[in-house]
């Protein structure tokens, strides 16, 4: 599978700087959106306050009997009915996974994430899986490798946004949408980031996180997306618990399967599968306390591997059977035992999931605990909400007329005045408005991340930042280009003056080279294709960089080999040794013959010469060790040519 160029270190300063700059730029966009939403909330509350004040003033005037006062008491402004309390099981699931998603997003802030994720996470996840799984994972690897900065930044905002939306949206459509968003993005990560959780690979085990942490994120998202009324029915809880029971029983059978290395510690000198894993985790960079715990467990498993695996198999099987039994007491005891077992594995085997390397999440145990704990809580039937009592105001007592008093004539009753229907913003209470705007803010954070990710997934050209990180930025200059008088691959005389009026992309190639030169030639060819209509204003020129094999026959053979013979704006120039030596000297190209003539060494440079014969840029044309690095140079080269053409 493709990876990053070997010349790029994981924490390449150019890539890290671009990553931080992009994060800062998008942070400004997020802050701006949040400020706009805060302003909208303030405007809404101000409008509500003014309308309430006016209504109260009118009601007071009516009570005082002032002139023009409305008859009758002012009707209260109807507000949105309060939500029923969220079921505790759903709240545990929603808030727990909201916190996990935010934590996962913050873990994506590591400086090594842009370049390190493909080789440090994605490729190892699929390395032991079948070829078709590696092919699927390769799709994600390619996208991330070509656009490391954009995708790394997008992953931060998508996951933080999903977590924030889960935390702020407790009810209604926004809450269900948060669950669907978590399930959808989790499925993407499970397939491309975890290689289907490694379930098709070798050595898969519950101890190591099978079937993948993100699969629990997906399941939790689906559960949160269910209609909230279902959480009041114990049947949903029983369903979650029974599915968990089947899962634990299946993991017990898998753990007990012979020949997978879990029944041995260090018998015969070869460490067992669990011992090897624990030792590997103990060697990762982490606080000494955790390292000592993991090392101690590795030593214990090396001495008692059979007993350790027997305990794990028995514990998984017993917990699974208790969950399947469905009795309230049995389920509670099984849930408590499962929590202890999961936490022990999380600390002693998974090493908290994010120590060492490039940790992107706390692994599977904590998400698993949240799922079956919420199922256990959901098995308890909730009492139906009791409606609030309605208080009816007593009718005023009739006035008693004293016999001695003269009758008082009362005015005719006024016709009732229809109350003005409340506006939409009056029907939205302060808390409802706050929740709505908070949900919109979280959604905006998701969009800030998802938009660049979507664009990167359909862009086949690698970002230029890879070429700049490997070879440096183009050297911008402005001086007359040294002249040359040579012959092309067809034997025609060509000079720099003959190319006046066109932008020239000039490089130096060895026609019998089998390593770098063919790659550079293909990069020039690909850059020509990216230029589109501007290609008619550009001439791609190569000069022979071989003092021995420099005849026209060699240049023609090279063109046929690389598919350049039919490219109309391609010239491959050669000449006498004295002519070539003069051009090499003028353009600073060093050409030397290795001992015994084994190969020719020469500088890999590219010059951009404008239509007036001035050198405008000098680029390092040394090809990278990956297709992404080569694609990045193509994008850089075509972009710089476009800039020179249109200046």
Residue pairs with C-beta under 8 A, 6 or more apart in sequence:
1 123
1 126
1 134
1 137
1 138
1 141
2 118
2 138
2 141
2 142
2 145
2 626
2 627
2 628
3 118
3 119
3 123
3 141
3 145
3 626
4 115
4 118
4 119
4 145
4 148
4 466
4 626
4 628
4 629
5 466
5 470
5 624
5 625
5 626
5 628
5 629
6 625
6 626
7 470
7 624
7 625
7 629
8 15
8 115
8 466
8 469
8 470
8 629
9 115
10 112
10 115
10 116
10 119
10 120
11 111
11 112
11 115
11 116
12 115
12 469
14 465
14 468
14 469
15 114
15 115
15 148
15 149
15 465
15 466
15 469
16 111
16 114
18 114
18 149
18 465
19 111
19 113
19 114
19 148
19 149
19 152
19 153
20 111
22 149
22 150
22 153
23 109
23 153
23 156
26 153
26 157
26 448
26 449
29 448
30 157
30 444
30 445
30 448
33 441
33 444
33 445
33 448
34 441
34 444
37 437
37 440
37 441
37 444
38 437
40 437
41 433
41 434
41 437
44 425
44 428
44 433
45 430
45 433
47 425
48 425
48 426
48 430
51 77
51 423
51 426
52 77
55 74
55 77
56 74
58 69
58 70
58 74
59 73
59 74
61 68
61 69
61 70
62 69
62 70
62 71
62 72
62 73
62 74
63 69
63 73
70 417
71 414
71 416
71 417
72 416
72 417
74 419
75 419
77 422
77 426
77 427
78 422
78 426
78 427
79 426
79 427
79 428
79 429
80 427
80 428
80 429
80 432
83 170
83 171
83 172
84 385
85 385
86 94
86 170
86 171
86 228
87 228
87 231
87 232
87 378
87 382
88 377
89 231
89 237
89 374
89 375
89 376
89 377
89 378
90 223
90 224
90 228
90 231
90 374
90 378
91 170
92 370
92 373
92 374
92 377
93 220
93 223
93 224
93 370
93 371
93 374
94 166
94 167
94 170
94 175
94 178
94 179
94 224
95 166
95 167
96 220
96 370
96 374
97 163
97 166
97 182
97 217
97 220
97 221
97 224
97 367
97 370
98 163
98 164
98 165
98 166
98 167
99 163
99 167
100 163
100 217
100 361
100 362
100 366
100 367
100 370
101 159
101 160
101 162
101 163
101 166
101 182
101 217
102 159
102 160
102 163
102 164
102 167
103 163
103 361
103 362
104 159
104 163
104 360
104 361
105 155
105 156
105 157
105 158
105 159
105 160
105 161
105 163
106 156
106 160
107 354
107 359
107 360
107 361
108 152
108 155
108 156
108 159
108 360
109 156
110 116
110 358
112 120
112 358
113 152
113 155
113 358
114 148
114 149
114 151
114 152
115 148
116 358
117 144
117 148
117 152
117 358
117 360
118 141
118 144
118 145
118 148
120 357
120 358
121 193
121 357
121 358
121 360
122 137
122 140
122 141
122 144
122 192
122 193
122 195
123 137
123 141
125 137
125 193
125 194
125 195
125 198
126 133
126 134
126 136
126 137
126 138
126 195
126 201
127 134
127 201
128 198
128 201
128 202
128 203
129 137
129 195
129 196
129 198
129 200
129 201
130 200
133 195
133 196
133 200
133 201
134 195
136 191
136 192
136 195
137 191
137 192
137 195
139 192
140 191
140 192
140 193
141 192
142 628
143 151
143 456
143 457
144 151
144 152
145 462
145 626
145 628
146 456
146 459
146 460
146 461
146 462
146 463
146 466
146 628
146 631
146 632
147 456
147 459
147 462
147 463
148 463
148 465
148 466
149 463
149 465
150 452
150 453
150 455
150 456
150 463
151 452
151 453
151 456
153 449
153 452
154 449
154 450
154 452
154 453
154 456
155 449
155 453
156 449
157 445
157 446
157 448
157 449
157 450
158 185
158 446
158 449
158 450
158 453
159 185
159 449
160 445
160 449
161 442
161 443
161 444
161 445
161 446
161 447
161 448
161 449
162 178
162 181
162 182
162 185
162 442
162 446
164 438
164 441
164 442
164 445
165 174
165 177
165 178
165 181
165 439
165 442
165 443
165 446
166 175
166 178
166 179
166 182
166 224
167 442
168 435
168 438
168 439
168 441
168 442
169 175
169 177
169 178
169 435
169 438
169 439
169 442
170 435
171 228
171 435
174 435
174 436
174 439
175 224
175 228
176 224
176 225
176 226
176 227
177 225
178 221
178 224
178 439
178 442
179 220
179 221
179 222
179 223
179 224
179 225
179 226
180 221
180 222
180 225
181 221
181 446
182 217
182 218
182 220
182 221
182 224
183 217
183 218
183 219
183 220
183 221
183 222
183 225
184 221
186 214
186 215
186 217
186 218
186 221
187 214
187 218
189 214
189 217
190 196
190 197
190 212
190 214
190 215
190 217
190 218
193 214
193 360
194 212
194 213
194 214
195 201
196 211
196 212
197 209
197 210
197 211
197 212
197 213
197 214
197 215
198 204
198 208
198 209
198 210
198 211
198 212
199 210
199 211
199 212
203 260
203 261
203 273
204 210
204 211
204 254
205 251
205 254
205 255
205 260
205 262
205 273
205 274
206 251
206 254
206 255
206 312
206 316
206 345
207 255
207 262
207 274
207 277
207 312
207 345
207 349
208 277
208 349
208 350
209 350
209 353
209 363
209 364
209 365
210 251
210 254
210 364
212 364
213 353
213 361
213 362
213 363
213 364
213 367
214 361
216 364
216 367
216 368
216 370
216 371
217 367
219 371
220 367
220 370
220 371
220 374
223 240
223 371
223 374
226 236
230 236
231 378
232 381
232 382
232 384
233 381
234 378
234 379
234 380
234 381
236 378
237 374
237 375
237 376
237 377
237 378
237 379
237 380
238 326
238 375
238 379
239 375
240 371
240 372
240 374
240 375
240 378
241 323
241 326
241 331
241 372
241 375
241 376
241 379
242 323
242 324
242 326
244 320
244 323
244 371
244 372
244 375
245 319
245 320
245 321
245 322
245 323
245 324
245 334
246 320
246 324
247 320
248 316
248 317
248 319
248 320
248 323
248 338
249 316
249 317
249 320
249 321
249 324
250 320
251 316
251 320
252 313
252 314
252 316
252 317
252 320
255 262
255 309
255 312
255 313
255 316
256 309
256 313
260 273
261 272
261 273
261 274
262 272
262 273
262 274
262 305
262 309
262 312
263 272
263 305
263 306
263 309
264 270
264 272
264 305
264 306
265 271
265 272
265 274
265 275
265 301
265 302
265 303
265 304
265 305
265 306
265 308
266 272
266 275
266 302
266 303
266 305
267 305
271 279
271 302
272 301
272 302
272 305
274 301
274 305
274 308
274 309
274 349
275 298
275 301
275 302
275 305
277 349
278 294
278 295
278 297
278 298
278 301
278 348
278 349
279 295
279 298
281 294
281 349
281 350
281 351
281 355
281 356
282 291
282 294
282 295
282 298
282 351
283 356
284 351
284 355
284 356
284 357
285 355
285 356
286 351
286 355
286 356
290 347
290 351
290 352
290 355
293 347
293 348
294 347
294 348
294 349
294 351
297 348
297 349
300 308
301 308
315 337
315 341
316 341
318 334
318 337
319 334
319 337
319 338
319 341
322 330
322 331
322 333
322 334
322 337
323 331
323 334
323 372
325 331
328 379
331 376
331 379
332 376
335 372
335 373
335 376
338 369
338 372
339 369
339 373
342 365
342 366
342 368
342 369
343 365
343 369
345 365
346 352
346 353
346 362
346 363
346 365
346 366
350 363
350 364
350 365
352 362
352 363
353 359
353 361
353 362
353 363
353 364
353 365
353 366
354 360
354 361
354 362
354 363
401 407
428 436
460 631
461 530
461 631
461 634
461 635
462 628
462 629
462 631
462 632
462 634
462 635
463 632
463 635
464 632
464 635
464 636
464 639
465 632
466 624
466 628
466 629
466 632
467 624
467 629
467 632
467 633
467 635
467 636
468 636
470 622
470 624
470 629
470 632
471 619
471 620
471 621
471 622
471 633
472 620
474 608
474 617
474 618
474 619
474 636
474 640
475 617
475 618
475 619
476 616
476 617
477 615
477 616
477 617
477 618
478 614
478 615
478 616
479 614
479 615
480 613
480 614
480 615
481 496
481 504
481 607
481 609
481 613
481 614
481 615
482 496
482 583
482 586
482 587
483 495
483 496
483 497
484 495
484 496
484 543
484 573
484 579
484 582
484 583
484 586
485 493
485 494
485 495
485 575
485 579
486 493
486 494
486 495
486 543
486 573
486 574
486 575
486 579
486 580
486 583
487 493
487 494
487 552
487 573
487 574
487 575
488 494
488 571
488 572
488 573
489 552
489 555
489 556
489 559
489 565
489 571
489 572
489 574
490 552
491 552
494 571
494 573
496 504
496 609
496 613
497 613
499 539
499 541
499 609
500 611
500 612
500 613
501 611
502 537
502 538
502 539
502 611
503 537
503 538
503 539
503 608
503 609
503 610
503 611
503 641
503 644
503 645
504 538
504 539
504 541
504 607
504 608
504 609
505 524
505 527
505 538
505 539
505 540
505 541
505 606
505 607
505 608
505 609
505 637
505 641
506 541
506 542
506 543
506 587
506 606
506 607
506 608
506 609
507 520
507 524
507 541
507 542
507 543
507 604
507 605
507 606
507 607
507 621
508 542
508 543
508 544
508 545
508 584
508 587
508 589
508 591
508 602
508 603
508 604
508 605
509 517
509 520
509 521
509 542
509 543
509 544
509 545
509 558
509 572
510 517
510 544
510 545
510 546
510 549
510 600
510 602
511 517
511 544
511 546
511 549
511 550
511 554
511 555
511 557
511 558
511 572
512 546
512 549
512 554
512 558
512 600
513 546
513 599
513 600
516 604
516 622
516 623
517 545
517 558
518 561
518 562
519 623
519 630
520 604
520 606
520 621
520 623
521 542
521 558
521 562
521 564
522 562
522 630
523 621
523 623
523 630
523 633
523 634
523 637
524 540
524 542
524 570
524 637
525 540
525 562
525 563
525 564
525 567
525 570
526 631
526 634
526 638
527 540
527 634
527 637
527 638
527 641
528 535
528 538
528 540
528 567
528 569
528 570
529 535
530 634
530 635
530 638
531 538
531 638
531 641
531 642
534 641
534 642
534 645
535 569
536 569
537 611
537 645
538 569
538 641
538 645
539 569
539 571
540 567
540 569
540 570
540 571
541 570
541 571
541 572
541 573
542 570
542 571
542 572
542 573
543 573
543 574
543 580
543 583
543 584
544 550
544 554
544 555
544 572
544 573
544 574
544 575
544 580
545 584
545 589
545 591
545 600
545 602
546 554
546 591
546 600
546 602
547 577
547 580
547 581
547 591
547 593
547 600
548 593
548 597
548 600
550 574
550 575
550 577
550 580
551 574
552 574
554 574
555 572
555 573
555 574
556 565
558 564
558 572
559 565
559 570
559 572
564 570
564 572
574 580
575 583
583 589
584 590
584 591
587 605
587 607
588 603
588 605
589 602
589 603
589 605
590 601
590 602
590 603
591 600
591 601
591 602
591 603
592 600
592 601
592 602
593 600
593 601
594 600
594 601
604 620
604 621
604 622
604 623
605 618
605 619
605 620
605 621
606 618
606 619
606 620
606 621
606 637
607 615
607 617
607 618
607 619
608 615
608 616
608 617
608 618
608 619
608 640
608 641
608 644
609 615
609 616
610 616
610 644
610 647
611 645
616 644
616 647
617 640
617 644
619 636
619 637
619 640
621 633
623 629
623 630
623 633
624 630
624 632
624 633
